[in-house]
Amino acid sequence: MQLLEKHIVEELENKVRFQEYGVGIFNTIPTKSAIKKAIKKKLIFIDGVLATTAIYISGGEKIELFESENSSTFERLKLHLEVVFEDDYLAIICKPAGILVSGNKFVTIANGLTQNLKKSRHSNAVKPQPVHRLDYPTSGLLLVGKTNTAITELSKLFEHKEIKKTYFAITIGKMSSKGTINSTIDEKDALTEFEVIASVTSERFRFLNLVKLHPKTGRKHQIRKHLFAIGNPVLGDKEYFLEDKILNGKGLFLHAASLEFIHPFTKAIILNSKELPKKFTKIFSDF
């Protein structure tokens, strides 16, 4: 048999049954059912001994996953994600533009988290999960939960609007220097505050603006829909656009730049930011 992956267990707060702990430690078998199948096929060893579902993990164990010579090759997702912050409860990663957060596709942020984040040592650790969404073409910071309780508590923070999100966009056309957009989305209240940081003239678009945005609600495509509603769509947007004002080949100029919240367990102030992508700074060279 050929060794595929190896995992060293960090010290745990409580002993955990291996079939629970094993979820998410290997890129190739990310689910509990897949762990059980690998154990049944005698492909997992713990400290050199064949694993069983009854074994408990406490810390320090070497867990190895093998592939038998006559088994089909696992398909492994190779996705490098920048980790901005991480502890045993949660993580903040930088999502590249052009990748789904989750869904039925193979290449998603959700499927790539286990290979980029450390396994939580808490007894209620789960496969890391995003706790909010970013659109497929949007880049920037994404918050991830690593335990059941963390996912629940972070979701509550979003529900109670206790997480401050800051976005930057490049928009088309002349704009007011600042304002609030409160038009409904899907018959639900939606509120976005904006401030124009800089503007430049453009032969094709007349004006391009670097805009800082604070969405106060979390509706689908909220920022894009709100900016389009006031006649200033996001540069590169192919869903909400003005006629003859579509920019092809450069992607969407919308970036989730910062997250600020009180850590639900340590109570520390978490404030992380990610610099603007190069395609932004090429237009606004002073930022």
N, C-alpha and C positions, 0 to 999 in steps of 0.2 A: 504493500500500500504506500501511497505517496502522501507526505504531510502537506496539507493545504494551508492551515492557519494555526497559530498558537496564541493562547491568552493566559496571562498571569493574573491571578485574582489578588486585588488589594485587600487589606484588612477590612472586614465587614462589621457593622454594628451588631448584627444578629446572624446566626446561621440561617441559610436559605437552601431549600431543596434545589438540586441542580437543574431540574427541568424548568424551574422558575428563573433561576439566575442566568441560565444559558441563553435566554432570549435576548438577542441583540449583540452578543459578544463576537459573533462571526458574521462576516459580510455575506457569506453564501447561504446561511440558514437563519434568517432573521425572525422566524415565528416559532411558537411553542410546538406546533404540529411538526414543523421541520426538524426541530431538536429531537422529538420523540422518534421520528423516522430514522435519523442518523444514529441514535442510540440502538435502535432495533437492528440496524444494519452493521452494528459493531464498528462504527467509524470514529467514535469519540473515546478518548482515554484521559483519565484524571490521575496525574502523578504516575503515569505508566500503567495504570490499571483500567481495564475496560469499564466505561461509565454505565451506570444504571439510573433509572428515574428516582430511585430511593436514596441516592447519595446526597448528603448535605455538604454545602460549601461554607467555609468559615473565613478563609483568607490565606494567601500564600500558595494555593494550588496551581499547578501547571496543567492547563486544559488544552489538549491537542485534537484537531479535526483532521482526519485522513480521508483520502479518496481511494476507493478500491479500484484495482486495475480494470475490472469489467463494468464499472459504473459510468454513467454518462457524466461529462464534465459540467460542473456548476457554472452558470453564467454569473460573473461577478461585475458589479457596477464599480467603475473606477471614477470617482468624483471627488476632487479636492475642494474642500470648503474652508474658507478663512474663519477661524474661531476667534471672536472678539472678546468673549467672556465665557468662563465655564466654572461651575462648582458641582457639588454632588446633587443639587436640586434642579438646576436649569443651565441653559447656555444661550448665548447670542451669537449667531453666525451671520456672515455676509452672503446674501443670495446673489448670484450672478444674474444678469438679465438673460432672458431666453430659456429659462428652466422652470417647469411647473413646481409648485411647492409640494403638492400631493396629487393623487389620482391614479388612474389605471395604467399609466405609462411606466415603463421600466426606469427611465432616467427622470427621477424626481428628487427634490431636496429631502423628502421624508425617507426615501430609500438609501440616500447617501449619508444619513446622520450617524449611523452606528460605526462606520469606518472612520469618522472624523472626531467623534466624541468619546470620552472615557466612560466606561460603565459606572453608574452610580453604585455606591457601597451600601445604600439604604435598602432595607428589606422589601420595600414596595417599589423597587426600581422596575421600570418598564422600558421597552424600546423607545428611544427619544422621539417626541412628537412635536411638530410646530403647533403653537397655540393661537396663531392668527394667520392671515393670508397676505401674500403680496402677489400682484398680477404677474402672469407669465413674462411680460416684457419689462417689468420693473426690477431694478436692482436695489440692494440695500439690506438693512438689518432686520433679522427675523428672530423672534423669541421662541425658544424650545424648552419643553418640560422633560425632565428625566425620571420623575417618579409620579405615581398616581396622584399623590396629594399636591405635588407641585403643579401638575397640569390643571387640577381643579382650582387651586388658589390663583394661578395666573389668569385663568379664564374669568374668575370673579373680578380681578383687577380690571380686565378689559370691559367686562359688563358694567362695572361701576365707574368707568371712565377715569381710572386712577393710573393709567399709563399714558404719558405724554409722548406723542410721536411727532417728529419733525421731518418734513419732506422738502426736497428741492425739485423744481421743474423748470424747464425752459419753455416759455409760452410764446405764441405768435400774436402780433398786433399790439397796438398802444393800450396801456392799462392804467388804471388808477394806482396811486402809490401804495395803497393798502386798503383792505376792506374785508367784509364778511359775506360769504355766499351761503344762503339758507334755503335754497330751493329744494323741494322734496325729491326723493329718489325712491321709485317703486312705492309711491304713496306713503312713504315714511319720512319723518323729519330727518334732515341732514344739514350739518353745519360745518363750514370750512373757513378758517381765517387765513388771509394771505398778506404778504408784504413783498413788494418789488425791491430787490436788492440792487439790481443794475439793469440797464437797457442799452442795446446797441442797435444802430440802424442796419437794415438788410435790404439789398436790392430786390430780392424775391419776396420776402415776408414783411417788408416795411420796417417792422420792429421785432426784435427778439428780446425777451425779458428773463432774467434769472429771478425766480420767485421762491420765497420761503413759505411753506404751508403748514398749518396745524389743523388736521381734521379732528373735530370734536365728537364726531360719530363715526361709525365704521361700516358704511354701506358699500356694496359692491361697486367698484370703479368710481368711488365717490369723487376723488380729486379730478379725475379725467372728465367725468360728467359735469362737475361744477364749473371747471374752467371752460369747457365747451359751451356751457349755458350762458356765460357772460361774454362769449365771442372771442375767447383767448385760449384755444385748444393747446394741448401739449404738443410740442414739436415731435414729429415722428409717429403720432397716434394715427392708426389706420382704421379705428372704429368711430372715433369722435373727432371729426375733422371738417375744415372749411374747404369748399370746392377749389381745386387748383392749388391747395396749400399742403399737400402730402409730401413728406420727405422720405424717400426710399433708401434703404441700405444702411441706415445709421441706428435703427432701433428707436425705442421710446425714451425720451429725455425726462424720466421721472425716477427719483432716487430717494429711498427711505434712509435719511441721514442720521437720525438719532432716536434713542429710546431712553426714557427716564421714568423710574418707578421706585417704590420702596420694596426691597426684597421681602417676600412674604414670610420668610423663616429667620433670616439673620437680622432683618430690619435695617440693613444698610441701604444707603441711597445708591442706586445703580444708575449711572449715566454713561452711556457709551455712544460714540459717534463714529461715522465712517466718512472719509473725505469724498469729495465729488469725483465721479469718474472722469477720465481724461477727455472724453468727448464733450463734457461740460466746460472744462477749463480751456479747451481749444477755442471756444467761442468767447468765454469771459476769462481772459488770461490773468486777471488780478485776483481770482478766487481759487 
